[in-house]
Amino acid sequence: MNENSITLFHRINEDKDEARFYLIQVGPSLLDKHAVLRMWGEIGGIQHHLVTPCTTAAEARTLARRVAKQRLRQGYTVVSLESSVQEERVC
């Protein structure tokens, strides 16, 4: 079983002319079975990204939860939360 989840955050403050996003994705990366992908930046602007490999799915989920709590403390709000569980099929 392979668990994937994506959470998108926005922080929009019109008074400060600020429109930022932060995306957290848990799942496999190109080289790792378990990883946390983070993307952030200005909405419609330059994006930055960071991939953190993890040894287990539980470690990846723990890291993602910790990062999400940090974003909420920094004034971001959850815009979209997607979670799906897919079964791996052997042909």
PDB file of N, CA, C and O in Angstrom:
ATOM      1  N   MET A   1       0.840  -1.178   0.000  1.00  0.00           N
ATOM      2  CA  MET A   1       0.000   0.000   0.000  1.00  0.00           C
ATOM      3  C   MET A   1       0.884   1.240   0.000  1.00  0.00           C
ATOM      4  O   MET A   1       1.900   1.284   0.693  1.00  0.00           O
ATOM      5  N   ASN A   2       0.501   2.230  -0.767  1.00  0.00           N
ATOM      6  CA  ASN A   2       1.273   3.451  -0.910  1.00  0.00           C
ATOM      7  C   ASN A   2       0.382   4.646  -0.591  1.00  0.00           C
ATOM      8  O   ASN A   2      -0.635   4.842  -1.255  1.00  0.00           O
ATOM      9  N   GLU A   3       0.737   5.442   0.403  1.00  0.00           N
ATOM     10  CA  GLU A   3      -0.101   6.572   0.802  1.00  0.00           C
ATOM     11  C   GLU A   3       0.481   7.871   0.269  1.00  0.00           C
ATOM     12  O   GLU A   3       1.663   8.156   0.464  1.00  0.00           O
ATOM     13  N   ASN A   4      -0.343   8.648  -0.397  1.00  0.00           N
ATOM     14  CA  ASN A   4       0.045   9.960  -0.921  1.00  0.00           C
ATOM     15  C   ASN A   4      -0.886  11.011  -0.353  1.00  0.00           C
ATOM     16  O   ASN A   4      -2.092  10.789  -0.251  1.00  0.00           O
ATOM     17  N   SER A   5      -0.337  12.147   0.014  1.00  0.00           N
ATOM     18  CA  SER A   5      -1.187  13.245   0.453  1.00  0.00           C
ATOM     19  C   SER A   5      -0.562  14.563   0.024  1.00  0.00           C
ATOM     20  O   SER A   5       0.660  14.699  -0.028  1.00  0.00           O
ATOM     21  N   ILE A   6      -1.405  15.515  -0.277  1.00  0.00           N
ATOM     22  CA  ILE A   6      -0.979  16.851  -0.700  1.00  0.00           C
ATOM     23  C   ILE A   6      -1.779  17.868   0.095  1.00  0.00           C
ATOM     24  O   ILE A   6      -3.002  17.769   0.184  1.00  0.00           O
ATOM     25  N   THR A   7      -1.086  18.850   0.677  1.00  0.00           N
ATOM     26  CA  THR A   7      -1.742  19.934   1.396  1.00  0.00           C
ATOM     27  C   THR A   7      -1.234  21.252   0.835  1.00  0.00           C
ATOM     28  O   THR A   7      -0.025  21.470   0.744  1.00  0.00           O
ATOM     29  N   LEU A   8      -2.156  22.132   0.458  1.00  0.00           N
ATOM     30  CA  LEU A   8      -1.816  23.436  -0.090  1.00  0.00           C
ATOM     31  C   LEU A   8      -2.248  24.520   0.887  1.00  0.00           C
ATOM     32  O   LEU A   8      -3.386  24.529   1.356  1.00  0.00           O
ATOM     33  N   PHE A   9      -1.339  25.426   1.188  1.00  0.00           N
ATOM     34  CA  PHE A   9      -1.594  26.551   2.085  1.00  0.00           C
ATOM     35  C   PHE A   9      -1.459  27.856   1.314  1.00  0.00           C
ATOM     36  O   PHE A   9      -0.671  27.950   0.374  1.00  0.00           O
ATOM     37  N   HIS A  10      -2.231  28.859   1.714  1.00  0.00           N
ATOM     38  CA  HIS A  10      -2.093  30.216   1.183  1.00  0.00           C
ATOM     39  C   HIS A  10      -1.947  31.186   2.350  1.00  0.00           C
ATOM     40  O   HIS A  10      -2.493  30.967   3.431  1.00  0.00           O
ATOM     41  N   ARG A  11      -1.207  32.253   2.111  1.00  0.00           N
ATOM     42  CA  ARG A  11      -1.165  33.384   3.041  1.00  0.00           C
ATOM     43  C   ARG A  11      -1.306  34.626   2.181  1.00  0.00           C
ATOM     44  O   ARG A  11      -0.372  35.031   1.489  1.00  0.00           O
ATOM     45  N   ILE A  12      -2.488  35.224   2.236  1.00  0.00           N
ATOM     46  CA  ILE A  12      -2.781  36.394   1.404  1.00  0.00           C
ATOM     47  C   ILE A  12      -3.111  37.562   2.316  1.00  0.00           C
ATOM     48  O   ILE A  12      -4.009  37.481   3.155  1.00  0.00           O
ATOM     49  N   ASN A  13      -2.368  38.654   2.138  1.00  0.00           N
ATOM     50  CA  ASN A  13      -2.568  39.872   2.914  1.00  0.00           C
ATOM     51  C   ASN A  13      -2.540  41.031   1.933  1.00  0.00           C
ATOM     52  O   ASN A  13      -1.468  41.466   1.511  1.00  0.00           O
ATOM     53  N   GLU A  14      -3.710  41.530   1.572  1.00  0.00           N
ATOM     54  CA  GLU A  14      -3.790  42.597   0.576  1.00  0.00           C
ATOM     55  C   GLU A  14      -3.155  43.891   1.072  1.00  0.00           C
ATOM     56  O   GLU A  14      -2.623  44.661   0.272  1.00  0.00           O
ATOM     57  N   ASP A  15      -3.203  44.143   2.373  1.00  0.00           N
ATOM     58  CA  ASP A  15      -2.588  45.360   2.925  1.00  0.00           C
ATOM     59  C   ASP A  15      -1.086  45.387   2.695  1.00  0.00           C
ATOM     60  O   ASP A  15      -0.508  46.451   2.475  1.00  0.00           O
ATOM     61  N   LYS A  16      -0.457  44.229   2.745  1.00  0.00           N
ATOM     62  CA  LYS A  16       0.998  44.120   2.546  1.00  0.00           C
ATOM     63  C   LYS A  16       1.353  43.708   1.116  1.00  0.00           C
ATOM     64  O   LYS A  16       2.523  43.477   0.809  1.00  0.00           O
ATOM     65  N   ASP A  17       0.340  43.615   0.235  1.00  0.00           N
ATOM     66  CA  ASP A  17       0.534  43.157  -1.142  1.00  0.00           C
ATOM     67  C   ASP A  17       1.261  41.802  -1.145  1.00  0.00           C
ATOM     68  O   ASP A  17       2.237  41.603  -1.869  1.00  0.00           O
ATOM     69  N   GLU A  18       0.751  40.875  -0.311  1.00  0.00           N
ATOM     70  CA  GLU A  18       1.370  39.569  -0.143  1.00  0.00           C
ATOM     71  C   GLU A  18       0.421  38.468  -0.593  1.00  0.00           C
ATOM     72  O   GLU A  18      -0.738  38.425  -0.181  1.00  0.00           O
ATOM     73  N   ALA A  19       0.925  37.580  -1.443  1.00  0.00           N
ATOM     74  CA  ALA A  19       0.159  36.412  -1.886  1.00  0.00           C
ATOM     75  C   ALA A  19       1.144  35.264  -2.009  1.00  0.00           C
ATOM     76  O   ALA A  19       1.840  35.141  -3.017  1.00  0.00           O
ATOM     77  N   ARG A  20       1.203  34.424  -0.983  1.00  0.00           N
ATOM     78  CA  ARG A  20       2.179  33.347  -0.928  1.00  0.00           C
ATOM     79  C   ARG A  20       1.480  31.985  -0.830  1.00  0.00           C
ATOM     80  O   ARG A  20       0.340  31.888  -0.375  1.00  0.00           O
ATOM     81  N   PHE A  21       2.180  30.954  -1.259  1.00  0.00           N
ATOM     82  CA  PHE A  21       1.663  29.598  -1.146  1.00  0.00           C
ATOM     83  C   PHE A  21       2.737  28.697  -0.551  1.00  0.00           C
ATOM     84  O   PHE A  21       3.926  29.012  -0.590  1.00  0.00           O
ATOM     85  N   TYR A  22       2.295  27.573   0.000  1.00  0.00           N
ATOM     86  CA  TYR A  22       3.201  26.545   0.512  1.00  0.00           C
ATOM     87  C   TYR A  22       2.509  25.212   0.286  1.00  0.00           C
ATOM     88  O   TYR A  22       1.364  25.030   0.701  1.00  0.00           O
ATOM     89  N   LEU A  23       3.185  24.281  -0.365  1.00  0.00           N
ATOM     90  CA  LEU A  23       2.611  22.981  -0.672  1.00  0.00           C
ATOM     91  C   LEU A  23       3.467  21.900  -0.017  1.00  0.00           C
ATOM     92  O   LEU A  23       4.695  21.941  -0.094  1.00  0.00           O
ATOM     93  N   ILE A  24       2.818  20.941   0.621  1.00  0.00           N
ATOM     94  CA  ILE A  24       3.497  19.804   1.236  1.00  0.00           C
ATOM     95  C   ILE A  24       2.912  18.534   0.620  1.00  0.00           C
ATOM     96  O   ILE A  24       1.699  18.323   0.636  1.00  0.00           O
ATOM     97  N   GLN A  25       3.796  17.690   0.076  1.00  0.00           N
ATOM     98  CA  GLN A  25       3.352  16.424  -0.513  1.00  0.00           C
ATOM     99  C   GLN A  25       4.135  15.281   0.113  1.00  0.00           C
ATOM    100  O   GLN A  25       5.362  15.328   0.198  1.00  0.00           O
ATOM    101  N   VAL A  26       3.414  14.252   0.552  1.00  0.00           N
ATOM    102  CA  VAL A  26       4.025  13.046   1.115  1.00  0.00           C
ATOM    103  C   VAL A  26       3.833  11.925   0.114  1.00  0.00           C
ATOM    104  O   VAL A  26       2.722  11.696  -0.364  1.00  0.00           O
ATOM    105  N   GLY A  27       4.918  11.224  -0.206  1.00  0.00           N
ATOM    106  CA  GLY A  27       4.834  10.118  -1.142  1.00  0.00           C
ATOM    107  C   GLY A  27       6.210   9.765  -1.658  1.00  0.00           C
ATOM    108  O   GLY A  27       7.210  10.247  -1.125  1.00  0.00           O
ATOM    109  N   PRO A  28       6.285   8.946  -2.670  1.00  0.00           N
ATOM    110  CA  PRO A  28       7.586   8.571  -3.219  1.00  0.00           C
ATOM    111  C   PRO A  28       8.171   9.707  -4.054  1.00  0.00           C
ATOM    112  O   PRO A  28       7.443  10.511  -4.637  1.00  0.00           O
ATOM    113  N   SER A  29       9.505   9.752  -4.097  1.00  0.00           N
ATOM    114  CA  SER A  29      10.187  10.691  -4.990  1.00  0.00           C
ATOM    115  C   SER A  29      10.873   9.873  -6.072  1.00  0.00           C
ATOM    116  O   SER A  29      10.700   8.656  -6.132  1.00  0.00           O
ATOM    117  N   LEU A  30      11.626  10.511  -6.902  1.00  0.00           N
ATOM    118  CA  LEU A  30      12.289   9.817  -7.997  1.00  0.00           C
ATOM    119  C   LEU A  30      13.243   8.735  -7.482  1.00  0.00           C
ATOM    120  O   LEU A  30      13.340   7.658  -8.071  1.00  0.00           O
ATOM    121  N   LEU A  31      13.943   9.024  -6.388  1.00  0.00           N
ATOM    122  CA  LEU A  31      14.952   8.095  -5.888  1.00  0.00           C
ATOM    123  C   LEU A  31      14.606   7.425  -4.563  1.00  0.00           C
ATOM    124  O   LEU A  31      15.290   6.487  -4.153  1.00  0.00           O
ATOM    125  N   ASP A  32      13.570   7.884  -3.894  1.00  0.00           N
ATOM    126  CA  ASP A  32      13.255   7.389  -2.554  1.00  0.00           C
ATOM    127  C   ASP A  32      11.823   6.860  -2.490  1.00  0.00           C
ATOM    128  O   ASP A  32      10.917   7.399  -3.125  1.00  0.00           O
ATOM    129  N   LYS A  33      11.640   5.802  -1.715  1.00  0.00           N
ATOM    130  CA  LYS A  33      10.304   5.216  -1.554  1.00  0.00           C
ATOM    131  C   LYS A  33       9.400   6.125  -0.717  1.00  0.00           C
ATOM    132  O   LYS A  33       8.192   6.180  -0.947  1.00  0.00           O
ATOM    133  N   HIS A  34       9.986   6.842   0.260  1.00  0.00           N
ATOM    134  CA  HIS A  34       9.233   7.746   1.120  1.00  0.00           C
ATOM    135  C   HIS A  34       9.946   9.095   1.145  1.00  0.00           C
ATOM    136  O   HIS A  34      11.157   9.159   1.360  1.00  0.00           O
ATOM    137  N   ALA A  35       9.195  10.163   0.926  1.00  0.00           N
ATOM    138  CA  ALA A  35       9.797  11.498   0.928  1.00  0.00           C
ATOM    139  C   ALA A  35       8.726  12.544   1.196  1.00  0.00           C
ATOM    140  O   ALA A  35       7.529  12.288   1.066  1.00  0.00           O
ATOM    141  N   VAL A  36       9.194  13.735   1.575  1.00  0.00           N
ATOM    142  CA  VAL A  36       8.317  14.889   1.731  1.00  0.00           C
ATOM    143  C   VAL A  36       8.815  15.950   0.755  1.00  0.00           C
ATOM    144  O   VAL A  36       9.968  16.377   0.819  1.00  0.00           O
ATOM    145  N   LEU A  37       7.932  16.368  -0.146  1.00  0.00           N
ATOM    146  CA  LEU A  37       8.234  17.423  -1.104  1.00  0.00           C
ATOM    147  C   LEU A  37       7.600  18.704  -0.601  1.00  0.00           C
ATOM    148  O   LEU A  37       6.420  18.722  -0.250  1.00  0.00           O
ATOM    149  N   ARG A  38       8.377  19.775  -0.564  1.00  0.00           N
ATOM    150  CA  ARG A  38       7.852  21.085  -0.173  1.00  0.00           C
ATOM    151  C   ARG A  38       8.105  22.070  -1.296  1.00  0.00           C
ATOM    152  O   ARG A  38       9.212  22.145  -1.829  1.00  0.00           O
ATOM    153  N   MET A  39       7.080  22.823  -1.654  1.00  0.00           N
ATOM    154  CA  MET A  39       7.210  23.899  -2.646  1.00  0.00           C
ATOM    155  C   MET A  39       6.616  25.152  -2.038  1.00  0.00           C
ATOM    156  O   MET A  39       5.592  25.089  -1.357  1.00  0.00           O
ATOM    157  N   TRP A  40       7.253  26.300  -2.280  1.00  0.00           N
ATOM    158  CA  TRP A  40       6.755  27.547  -1.717  1.00  0.00           C
ATOM    159  C   TRP A  40       7.171  28.716  -2.595  1.00  0.00           C
ATOM    160  O   TRP A  40       8.061  28.599  -3.437  1.00  0.00           O
ATOM    161  N   GLY A  41       6.513  29.838  -2.381  1.00  0.00           N
ATOM    162  CA  GLY A  41       6.847  31.051  -3.123  1.00  0.00           C
ATOM    163  C   GLY A  41       5.648  31.961  -3.240  1.00  0.00           C
ATOM    164  O   GLY A  41       4.637  31.793  -2.557  1.00  0.00           O
ATOM    165  N   GLU A  42       5.789  32.937  -4.133  1.00  0.00           N
ATOM    166  CA  GLU A  42       4.686  33.860  -4.399  1.00  0.00           C
ATOM    167  C   GLU A  42       3.739  33.222  -5.397  1.00  0.00           C
ATOM    168  O   GLU A  42       4.177  32.557  -6.335  1.00  0.00           O
ATOM    169  N   ILE A  43       2.460  33.418  -5.204  1.00  0.00           N
ATOM    170  CA  ILE A  43       1.469  32.889  -6.137  1.00  0.00           C
ATOM    171  C   ILE A  43       1.686  33.579  -7.481  1.00  0.00           C
ATOM    172  O   ILE A  43       1.636  34.805  -7.574  1.00  0.00           O
ATOM    173  N   GLY A  44       1.923  32.791  -8.507  1.00  0.00           N
ATOM    174  CA  GLY A  44       2.188  33.328  -9.837  1.00  0.00           C
ATOM    175  C   GLY A  44       3.622  33.803 -10.024  1.00  0.00           C
ATOM    176  O   GLY A  44       3.940  34.411 -11.046  1.00  0.00           O
ATOM    177  N   GLY A  45       4.486  33.537  -9.062  1.00  0.00           N
ATOM    178  CA  GLY A  45       5.866  33.996  -9.141  1.00  0.00           C
ATOM    179  C   GLY A  45       6.858  32.849  -9.062  1.00  0.00           C
ATOM    180  O   GLY A  45       6.547  31.708  -9.404  1.00  0.00           O
ATOM    181  N   ILE A  46       8.040  33.173  -8.611  1.00  0.00           N
ATOM    182  CA  ILE A  46       9.109  32.191  -8.500  1.00  0.00           C
ATOM    183  C   ILE A  46       8.782  31.176  -7.412  1.00  0.00           C
ATOM    184  O   ILE A  46       8.278  31.520  -6.343  1.00  0.00           O
ATOM    185  N   GLN A  47       9.080  29.925  -7.711  1.00  0.00           N
ATOM    186  CA  GLN A  47       8.828  28.832  -6.765  1.00  0.00           C
ATOM    187  C   GLN A  47      10.152  28.230  -6.313  1.00  0.00           C
ATOM    188  O   GLN A  47      11.119  28.169  -7.072  1.00  0.00           O
ATOM    189  N   HIS A  48      10.171  27.794  -5.082  1.00  0.00           N
ATOM    190  CA  HIS A  48      11.316  27.078  -4.525  1.00  0.00           C
ATOM    191  C   HIS A  48      10.828  25.696  -4.122  1.00  0.00           C
ATOM    192  O   HIS A  48       9.638  25.504  -3.872  1.00  0.00           O
ATOM    193  N   HIS A  49      11.736  24.738  -4.058  1.00  0.00           N
ATOM    194  CA  HIS A  49      11.319  23.390  -3.644  1.00  0.00           C
ATOM    195  C   HIS A  49      12.427  22.705  -2.861  1.00  0.00           C
ATOM    196  O   HIS A  49      13.606  23.042  -2.971  1.00  0.00           O
ATOM    197  N   LEU A  50      12.003  21.734  -2.068  1.00  0.00           N
ATOM    198  CA  LEU A  50      12.911  20.939  -1.250  1.00  0.00           C
ATOM    199  C   LEU A  50      12.322  19.539  -1.123  1.00  0.00           C
ATOM    200  O   LEU A  50      11.151  19.380  -0.778  1.00  0.00           O
ATOM    201  N   VAL A  51      13.137  18.524  -1.403  1.00  0.00           N
ATOM    202  CA  VAL A  51      12.718  17.134  -1.231  1.00  0.00           C
ATOM    203  C   VAL A  51      13.526  16.550  -0.075  1.00  0.00           C
ATOM    204  O   VAL A  51      14.757  16.577  -0.090  1.00  0.00           O
ATOM    205  N   THR A  52      12.822  16.024   0.922  1.00  0.00           N
ATOM    206  CA  THR A  52      13.469  15.410   2.079  1.00  0.00           C
ATOM    207  C   THR A  52      13.168  13.918   2.072  1.00  0.00           C
ATOM    208  O   THR A  52      12.025  13.523   2.304  1.00  0.00           O
ATOM    209  N   PRO A  53      14.178  13.073   1.809  1.00  0.00           N
ATOM    210  CA  PRO A  53      13.949  11.627   1.850  1.00  0.00           C
ATOM    211  C   PRO A  53      13.738  11.156   3.286  1.00  0.00           C
ATOM    212  O   PRO A  53      14.338  11.693   4.217  1.00  0.00           O
ATOM    213  N   CYS A  54      12.889  10.158   3.458  1.00  0.00           N
ATOM    214  CA  CYS A  54      12.591   9.588   4.779  1.00  0.00           C
ATOM    215  C   CYS A  54      12.752   8.073   4.705  1.00  0.00           C
ATOM    216  O   CYS A  54      12.583   7.472   3.644  1.00  0.00           O
ATOM    217  N   THR A  55      13.077   7.468   5.834  1.00  0.00           N
ATOM    218  CA  THR A  55      13.291   6.019   5.844  1.00  0.00           C
ATOM    219  C   THR A  55      11.985   5.228   5.898  1.00  0.00           C
ATOM    220  O   THR A  55      11.922   4.095   5.420  1.00  0.00           O
ATOM    221  N   THR A  56      10.940   5.827   6.484  1.00  0.00           N
ATOM    222  CA  THR A  56       9.650   5.136   6.581  1.00  0.00           C
ATOM    223  C   THR A  56       8.517   6.098   6.236  1.00  0.00           C
ATOM    224  O   THR A  56       8.696   7.316   6.241  1.00  0.00           O
ATOM    225  N   ALA A  57       7.356   5.536   5.940  1.00  0.00           N
ATOM    226  CA  ALA A  57       6.180   6.362   5.670  1.00  0.00           C
ATOM    227  C   ALA A  57       5.774   7.138   6.920  1.00  0.00           C
ATOM    228  O   ALA A  57       5.334   8.284   6.824  1.00  0.00           O
ATOM    229  N   ALA A  58       5.920   6.517   8.095  1.00  0.00           N
ATOM    230  CA  ALA A  58       5.565   7.192   9.348  1.00  0.00           C
ATOM    231  C   ALA A  58       6.460   8.411   9.578  1.00  0.00           C
ATOM    232  O   ALA A  58       5.988   9.458  10.020  1.00  0.00           O
ATOM    233  N   GLU A  59       7.736   8.270   9.279  1.00  0.00           N
ATOM    234  CA  GLU A  59       8.659   9.399   9.429  1.00  0.00           C
ATOM    235  C   GLU A  59       8.270  10.538   8.483  1.00  0.00           C
ATOM    236  O   GLU A  59       8.334  11.706   8.867  1.00  0.00           O
ATOM    237  N   ALA A  60       7.872  10.212   7.260  1.00  0.00           N
ATOM    238  CA  ALA A  60       7.458  11.227   6.289  1.00  0.00           C
ATOM    239  C   ALA A  60       6.195  11.954   6.766  1.00  0.00           C
ATOM    240  O   ALA A  60       6.103  13.178   6.677  1.00  0.00           O
ATOM    241  N   ARG A  61       5.228  11.187   7.271  1.00  0.00           N
ATOM    242  CA  ARG A  61       3.991  11.809   7.762  1.00  0.00           C
ATOM    243  C   ARG A  61       4.263  12.701   8.971  1.00  0.00           C
ATOM    244  O   ARG A  61       3.661  13.768   9.096  1.00  0.00           O
ATOM    245  N   THR A  62       5.164  12.280   9.866  1.00  0.00           N
ATOM    246  CA  THR A  62       5.507  13.090  11.045  1.00  0.00           C
ATOM    247  C   THR A  62       6.151  14.403  10.621  1.00  0.00           C
ATOM    248  O   THR A  62       5.806  15.462  11.147  1.00  0.00           O
ATOM    249  N   LEU A  63       7.080  14.342   9.677  1.00  0.00           N
ATOM    250  CA  LEU A  63       7.725  15.557   9.183  1.00  0.00           C
ATOM    251  C   LEU A  63       6.699  16.481   8.529  1.00  0.00           C
ATOM    252  O   LEU A  63       6.718  17.690   8.762  1.00  0.00           O
ATOM    253  N   ALA A  64       5.810  15.925   7.717  1.00  0.00           N
ATOM    254  CA  ALA A  64       4.796  16.738   7.046  1.00  0.00           C
ATOM    255  C   ALA A  64       3.878  17.427   8.054  1.00  0.00           C
ATOM    256  O   ALA A  64       3.531  18.594   7.877  1.00  0.00           O
ATOM    257  N   ARG A  65       3.482  16.713   9.110  1.00  0.00           N
ATOM    258  CA  ARG A  65       2.633  17.324  10.141  1.00  0.00           C
ATOM    259  C   ARG A  65       3.355  18.453  10.859  1.00  0.00           C
ATOM    260  O   ARG A  65       2.758  19.491  11.145  1.00  0.00           O
ATOM    261  N   ARG A  66       4.639  18.259  11.151  1.00  0.00           N
ATOM    262  CA  ARG A  66       5.413  19.293  11.835  1.00  0.00           C
ATOM    263  C   ARG A  66       5.542  20.553  10.964  1.00  0.00           C
ATOM    264  O   ARG A  66       5.403  21.672  11.456  1.00  0.00           O
ATOM    265  N   VAL A  67       5.805  20.357   9.687  1.00  0.00           N
ATOM    266  CA  VAL A  67       5.919  21.500   8.768  1.00  0.00           C
ATOM    267  C   VAL A  67       4.567  22.201   8.627  1.00  0.00           C
ATOM    268  O   VAL A  67       4.509  23.430   8.585  1.00  0.00           O
ATOM    269  N   ALA A  68       3.484  21.431   8.554  1.00  0.00           N
ATOM    270  CA  ALA A  68       2.145  22.023   8.436  1.00  0.00           C
ATOM    271  C   ALA A  68       1.810  22.876   9.657  1.00  0.00           C
ATOM    272  O   ALA A  68       1.245  23.961   9.515  1.00  0.00           O
ATOM    273  N   LYS A  69       2.148  22.403  10.839  1.00  0.00           N
ATOM    274  CA  LYS A  69       1.898  23.182  12.060  1.00  0.00           C
ATOM    275  C   LYS A  69       2.685  24.488  12.045  1.00  0.00           C
ATOM    276  O   LYS A  69       2.183  25.521  12.486  1.00  0.00           O
ATOM    277  N   GLN A  70       3.921  24.447  11.538  1.00  0.00           N
ATOM    278  CA  GLN A  70       4.724  25.664  11.425  1.00  0.00           C
ATOM    279  C   GLN A  70       4.065  26.669  10.493  1.00  0.00           C
ATOM    280  O   GLN A  70       4.024  27.862  10.791  1.00  0.00           O
ATOM    281  N   ARG A  71       3.549  26.191   9.366  1.00  0.00           N
ATOM    282  CA  ARG A  71       2.899  27.102   8.404  1.00  0.00           C
ATOM    283  C   ARG A  71       1.653  27.730   9.030  1.00  0.00           C
ATOM    284  O   ARG A  71       1.409  28.923   8.850  1.00  0.00           O
ATOM    285  N   LEU A  72       0.873  26.950   9.756  1.00  0.00           N
ATOM    286  CA  LEU A  72      -0.330  27.492  10.388  1.00  0.00           C
ATOM    287  C   LEU A  72       0.038  28.564  11.417  1.00  0.00           C
ATOM    288  O   LEU A  72      -0.650  29.579  11.527  1.00  0.00           O
ATOM    289  N   ARG A  73       1.113  28.343  12.165  1.00  0.00           N
ATOM    290  CA  ARG A  73       1.571  29.356  13.133  1.00  0.00           C
ATOM    291  C   ARG A  73       2.040  30.626  12.443  1.00  0.00           C
ATOM    292  O   ARG A  73       1.996  31.704  13.036  1.00  0.00           O
ATOM    293  N   GLN A  74       2.488  30.513  11.199  1.00  0.00           N
ATOM    294  CA  GLN A  74       2.972  31.664  10.452  1.00  0.00           C
ATOM    295  C   GLN A  74       1.868  32.377   9.680  1.00  0.00           C
ATOM    296  O   GLN A  74       2.146  33.271   8.882  1.00  0.00           O
ATOM    297  N   GLY A  75       0.629  31.989   9.913  1.00  0.00           N
ATOM    298  CA  GLY A  75      -0.491  32.707   9.309  1.00  0.00           C
ATOM    299  C   GLY A  75      -1.037  32.124   8.021  1.00  0.00           C
ATOM    300  O   GLY A  75      -1.916  32.726   7.405  1.00  0.00           O
ATOM    301  N   TYR A  76      -0.546  30.976   7.596  1.00  0.00           N
ATOM    302  CA  TYR A  76      -1.081  30.324   6.399  1.00  0.00           C
ATOM    303  C   TYR A  76      -2.400  29.648   6.743  1.00  0.00           C
ATOM    304  O   TYR A  76      -2.631  29.268   7.891  1.00  0.00           O
ATOM    305  N   THR A  77      -3.262  29.499   5.746  1.00  0.00           N
ATOM    306  CA  THR A  77      -4.507  28.758   5.911  1.00  0.00           C
ATOM    307  C   THR A  77      -4.532  27.610   4.899  1.00  0.00           C
ATOM    308  O   THR A  77      -3.964  27.720   3.812  1.00  0.00           O
ATOM    309  N   VAL A  78      -5.187  26.521   5.262  1.00  0.00           N
ATOM    310  CA  VAL A  78      -5.284  25.364   4.369  1.00  0.00           C
ATOM    311  C   VAL A  78      -6.299  25.673   3.277  1.00  0.00           C
ATOM    312  O   VAL A  78      -7.443  26.029   3.558  1.00  0.00           O
ATOM    313  N   VAL A  79      -5.864  25.531   2.032  1.00  0.00           N
ATOM    314  CA  VAL A  79      -6.728  25.779   0.879  1.00  0.00           C
ATOM    315  C   VAL A  79      -7.245  24.463   0.325  1.00  0.00           C
ATOM    316  O   VAL A  79      -8.410  24.358  -0.057  1.00  0.00           O
ATOM    317  N   SER A  80      -6.377  23.458   0.281  1.00  0.00           N
ATOM    318  CA  SER A  80      -6.748  22.175  -0.296  1.00  0.00           C
ATOM    319  C   SER A  80      -6.024  21.066   0.455  1.00  0.00           C
ATOM    320  O   SER A  80      -4.836  21.170   0.763  1.00  0.00           O
ATOM    321  N   LEU A  81      -6.759  20.014   0.738  1.00  0.00           N
ATOM    322  CA  LEU A  81      -6.192  18.848   1.416  1.00  0.00           C
ATOM    323  C   LEU A  81      -6.627  17.622   0.641  1.00  0.00           C
ATOM    324  O   LEU A  81      -7.820  17.338   0.538  1.00  0.00           O
ATOM    325  N   GLU A  82      -5.658  16.890   0.093  1.00  0.00           N
ATOM    326  CA  GLU A  82      -5.943  15.696  -0.690  1.00  0.00           C
ATOM    327  C   GLU A  82      -5.209  14.523  -0.099  1.00  0.00           C
ATOM    328  O   GLU A  82      -4.017  14.616   0.194  1.00  0.00           O
ATOM    329  N   SER A  83      -5.894  13.432   0.078  1.00  0.00           N
ATOM    330  CA  SER A  83      -5.252  12.218   0.571  1.00  0.00           C
ATOM    331  C   SER A  83      -5.844  11.039  -0.168  1.00  0.00           C
ATOM    332  O   SER A  83      -7.063  10.912  -0.283  1.00  0.00           O
ATOM    333  N   SER A  84      -4.979  10.182  -0.665  1.00  0.00           N
ATOM    334  CA  SER A  84      -5.483   8.995  -1.361  1.00  0.00           C
ATOM    335  C   SER A  84      -4.611   7.816  -1.017  1.00  0.00           C
ATOM    336  O   SER A  84      -3.407   7.949  -0.800  1.00  0.00           O
ATOM    337  N   VAL A  85      -5.228   6.682  -0.973  1.00  0.00           N
ATOM    338  CA  VAL A  85      -4.514   5.436  -0.734  1.00  0.00           C
ATOM    339  C   VAL A  85      -4.696   4.583  -1.976  1.00  0.00           C
ATOM    340  O   VAL A  85      -5.814   4.278  -2.388  1.00  0.00           O
ATOM    341  N   GLN A  86      -3.572   4.210  -2.558  1.00  0.00           N
ATOM    342  CA  GLN A  86      -3.620   3.406  -3.772  1.00  0.00           C
ATOM    343  C   GLN A  86      -2.925   2.088  -3.505  1.00  0.00           C
ATOM    344  O   GLN A  86      -1.904   2.046  -2.819  1.00  0.00           O
ATOM    345  N   GLU A  87      -3.474   1.014  -4.045  1.00  0.00           N
ATOM    346  CA  GLU A  87      -2.841  -0.290  -3.905  1.00  0.00           C
ATOM    347  C   GLU A  87      -1.883  -0.494  -5.068  1.00  0.00           C
ATOM    348  O   GLU A  87      -2.218  -0.214  -6.219  1.00  0.00           O
ATOM    349  N   GLU A  88      -0.692  -0.982  -4.760  1.00  0.00           N
ATOM    350  CA  GLU A  88       0.269  -1.320  -5.801  1.00  0.00           C
ATOM    351  C   GLU A  88      -0.166  -2.641  -6.407  1.00  0.00           C
ATOM    352  O   GLU A  88      -0.505  -3.579  -5.687  1.00  0.00           O
ATOM    353  N   ARG A  89      -0.155  -2.713  -7.714  1.00  0.00           N
ATOM    354  CA  ARG A  89      -0.554  -3.931  -8.399  1.00  0.00           C
ATOM    355  C   ARG A  89       0.630  -4.500  -9.131  1.00  0.00           C
ATOM    356  O   ARG A  89       1.381  -3.776  -9.786  1.00  0.00           O
ATOM    357  N   VAL A  90       0.793  -5.780  -9.019  1.00  0.00           N
ATOM    358  CA  VAL A  90       1.878  -6.485  -9.704  1.00  0.00           C
ATOM    359  C   VAL A  90       1.282  -7.135 -10.935  1.00  0.00           C
ATOM    360  O   VAL A  90       0.315  -7.892 -10.848  1.00  0.00           O
ATOM    361  N   CYS A  91       1.873  -6.830 -12.091  1.00  0.00           N
ATOM    362  CA  CYS A  91       1.376  -7.407 -13.344  1.00  0.00           C
ATOM    363  C   CYS A  91       2.136  -8.657 -13.695  1.00  0.00           C
ATOM    364  O   CYS A  91       1.857  -9.282 -14.719  1.00  0.00           O
TER     365      CYS A  91
END
